[in-house]
Amino acid sequence: MSLCSAATYNCAVFWLERTCLANWRTELLSTLEGDVLELGAGTGVNLDYYRSQVRTLTLVEPDPFMRRRLVRKLKLRKLGPETKILDTAAEALTMDDASTDAVVATLVLCSVKNVLQVLEEARRVLRQNGKLVLIEHVAAAAGTSRRCWQNCLEPAWTRLSGGCHLLRDPRSAIKASGFKPVRLMERELRGVPGFIKPAILGTWTT
């Protein structure tokens, strides 16, 4: 992620937040409790949605430009829970086994290097009956016009968007890593071109 991308990220997703993401974040994050780990915390958008029942909050953000903005937001927010930032990659978390109650990733799996490895790490650090909480845009159904556009745009989009992939769908990797669905919803992102609208969100358990 470049300095320019980090600086413009919040502006780029502003309309998405207004039209759908803010509601989705509230729906999924406001009920979390205990020890929470967030992967790809970025500029700290999710910080506004965690509630007082969260005891500790660990934020993973390997990108130095994003992390700088995350630190700045943490200082302004003065969150109640004990909070720390890790600069490790999500594929190799520097955390003990069974050390957290929930793992959160919002619009992150589209850009990690290895989706299955990230999810296996998430499962490793989760306690028994822990929660995996995701919001992700995904590949459109095969044979649709949206999928055709995604196929055409994928190479250029990935280069221009800091490694984001249009053709990813983490559902098979979620299952392969041993998570069981609690609530899975298929929705559409609003205020964006059709080729990026398909999305999933929900909660899984160990």
C-alpha positions in Angstrom: 0.0 0.0 0.0 1.5 3.4 -1.0 1.4 6.6 1.1 -1.1 8.0 -1.5 -3.4 5.0 -1.1 -3.3 5.2 2.7 -4.1 8.9 2.6 -7.0 8.5 0.3 -8.5 5.3 1.6 -11.1 6.9 3.9 -12.3 9.2 1.1 -12.5 6.3 -1.3 -14.8 4.3 0.9 -16.8 7.3 2.3 -19.9 6.6 0.2 -19.8 2.9 0.9 -19.8 3.7 4.6 -22.8 6.0 4.2 -24.8 3.6 2.1 -24.2 0.2 3.7 -20.9 -0.5 5.5 -21.6 1.5 8.6 -24.8 -0.6 9.2 -23.0 -3.8 8.4 -20.2 -3.0 10.8 -22.7 -2.1 13.6 -24.6 -5.3 13.0 -21.6 -7.5 13.3 -19.2 -5.8 15.6 -21.3 -4.2 18.3 -22.1 -7.6 20.0 -18.4 -8.8 20.2 -17.0 -9.2 23.7 -13.8 -10.4 25.5 -10.5 -10.4 23.6 -10.8 -9.3 20.0 -8.2 -9.5 17.2 -8.7 -7.4 14.0 -6.8 -8.4 10.9 -5.9 -5.6 8.5 -7.1 -2.8 10.7 -6.1 -0.2 8.1 -6.9 3.4 9.2 -9.1 2.2 12.1 -12.6 2.5 10.6 -13.8 -0.4 12.8 -12.8 1.3 16.0 -16.0 3.3 16.2 -18.1 0.1 16.4 -16.5 -1.9 19.2 -18.4 -1.6 22.5 -17.5 -1.6 26.2 -17.8 -5.4 26.5 -14.6 -5.7 24.5 -11.8 -6.3 27.1 -8.7 -6.2 24.9 -8.3 -5.2 21.2 -5.3 -6.4 19.1 -5.0 -4.6 15.8 -2.9 -6.2 13.0 -1.7 -3.8 10.3 1.5 -4.6 8.4 1.4 -1.6 6.1 3.5 1.3 7.6 1.4 4.1 6.0 -1.9 2.6 7.2 -0.4 1.9 10.6 0.6 5.6 11.0 -3.0 6.7 10.5 -4.2 3.9 12.8 -2.0 5.1 15.6 -3.2 8.7 15.1 -6.9 7.6 15.3 -6.2 5.5 18.4 -4.8 8.6 20.2 -7.9 10.6 19.3 -10.4 7.9 20.2 -9.0 6.9 23.7 -10.7 3.5 23.6 -11.7 1.8 26.8 -10.3 -1.6 26.1 -6.6 -2.3 26.4 -5.4 -1.9 22.8 -2.2 -2.9 21.0 -1.0 -2.8 17.4 1.0 -5.6 15.7 2.9 -5.1 12.4 2.9 -8.7 11.5 1.3 -10.3 8.4 -2.0 -12.0 8.9 -0.5 -15.2 7.5 2.0 -15.4 10.5 0.4 -14.0 13.6 2.7 -13.5 16.6 0.0 -14.7 19.1 -0.4 -17.8 21.2 -2.8 -20.6 20.3 -6.4 -20.1 21.7 -5.7 -16.6 22.9 -8.7 -14.6 21.6 -12.5 -14.7 21.5 -13.1 -13.2 18.1 -11.2 -12.5 14.9 -12.5 -9.7 12.7 -11.6 -9.0 9.0 -13.5 -6.4 7.0 -12.5 -6.0 3.3 -9.2 -7.7 4.0 -9.2 -11.2 2.5 -9.4 -9.8 -1.0 -5.8 -8.5 -0.7 -3.9 -10.9 1.5 -1.3 -13.2 -0.1 -2.8 -16.5 1.1 -6.4 -16.6 2.1 -6.3 -20.2 3.5 -3.2 -19.5 5.5 -4.8 -16.4 7.1 -7.9 -18.3 8.0 -5.9 -21.2 9.5 -4.0 -18.7 11.6 -7.3 -17.1 12.7 -8.6 -20.5 13.8 -5.3 -21.3 15.6 -5.6 -18.2 17.8 -9.3 -18.5 18.5 -10.5 -20.1 21.7 -13.1 -22.9 21.6 -16.4 -21.5 20.2 -14.6 -18.3 19.2 -16.0 -16.2 16.4 -14.8 -15.3 13.0 -16.4 -12.1 11.7 -16.1 -11.1 8.0 -17.3 -8.5 5.5 -15.8 -9.2 2.1 -16.6 -8.4 -1.5 -16.5 -11.5 -3.7 -16.4 -12.9 -7.2 -19.7 -12.7 -9.0 -21.5 -16.0 -10.0 -19.9 -17.7 -13.0 -21.5 -16.9 -16.3 -22.9 -13.6 -15.3 -22.1 -10.3 -16.9 -20.5 -9.1 -13.7 -18.2 -12.1 -13.7 -17.2 -11.2 -17.2 -16.3 -7.7 -16.2 -14.4 -9.0 -13.2 -12.4 -11.4 -15.5 -11.5 -8.5 -17.8 -10.7 -6.0 -15.1 -8.9 -8.2 -12.5 -5.2 -7.6 -13.7 -5.5 -3.8 -13.9 -7.7 -3.5 -10.7 -5.2 -5.5 -8.6 -2.3 -3.3 -9.6 -4.2 0.0 -9.1 -6.0 -1.0 -5.8 -3.0 -2.1 -3.8 -3.4 -5.9 -4.3 -7.2 -6.2 -4.1 -8.6 -9.1 -6.1 -12.1 -9.1 -7.7 -12.2 -12.8 -8.4 -11.7 -14.0 -4.8 -14.4 -15.8 -2.8 -13.2 -17.0 0.6 -16.1 -19.3 1.3 -14.3 -22.5 0.3 -11.2 -21.5 2.3 -13.4 -20.7 5.3 -14.8 -24.3 5.2 -11.4 -25.9 4.5 -9.9 -24.2 7.6 -12.6 -25.7 9.8 -15.0 -22.9 10.5 -18.7 -23.5 10.8 -21.2 -20.9 9.7 -23.4 -19.2 12.3 -24.9 -16.6 10.1 -23.9 -16.0 6.4 -25.5 -13.3 4.4 -25.1 -12.4 0.7 -25.6 -8.7 0.0 -24.6 -6.1 -2.5 -22.3 -3.1 -1.8 -24.0 0.1 -2.7 -22.6 3.2 -4.4 -19.9 1.3 -6.4 -19.7 -0.1 -9.9 -21.6 -3.4 -10.6 -18.4 -5.4 -10.9 -17.5 -4.9 -7.2 -21.0 -5.1 -5.7 -21.3 -8.9 -4.7 -20.4 -9.3 -1.1 -20.8 -11.7 1.9 -20.8 -10.9 5.6 -21.4 -13.0 8.6 -20.1 -14.9 11.6 -18.5 -18.3 11.8 -17.4 -20.4 14.8 -14.6 -22.9 15.6 
